[in-house]
Amino acid sequence: MARGPKKHLKLMFAPKHWMLDKLRGRWAPKPSEGPHKLRECMPLIVMLRERLKYALTYQEVKMIVKQRLIKVDNKVRTDQFYPAGFMDVVQIEKTKENFRLLYDTKGRFALHKISKEEATYKLCRVKKVFRGLKNTPYAITHDGRTLR
């Protein structure tokens, strides 16, 4: 009997919008816990290896990420399975590139290259609004942020 959350993800059950090659192996990278759901995100390893072609293997992605070269929403991320989602800004320090994760017309993630000025802000969808202590208004966004 299995106990706890599943730590692995078979390729067959990986989201189709990651566009992974079906002959590449049996396993797909399972995203870590984070601000986006499994079906609404793309792990950094898929982004760097499959989309941007900055690495060929798991080990190369691991070295890139552990050197603290990748920022997601202006925070350094050292987890190669970090789930980047819709409207997230991915910055690569060494190449001075900025990308925003958007959907294309077929519902797949597309990395849209943006300028440095555009990388300073992020649009968020408000999911829930309520009032807290002392009637303070709170808003919860689609990526788990709480705004007061």
Helices and strands as residue ranges (DSSP letters): E 9-10, G 11-13, G 16-18, E 27-28, G 38-40, E 41-43, H 44-46, I 47-51, H 58-66, E 70-72, E 75-76, E 83-85, E 89-92, E 97-103, E 109-114, G 118-120, E 126-131, G 133-135, E 137-141, E 146-147
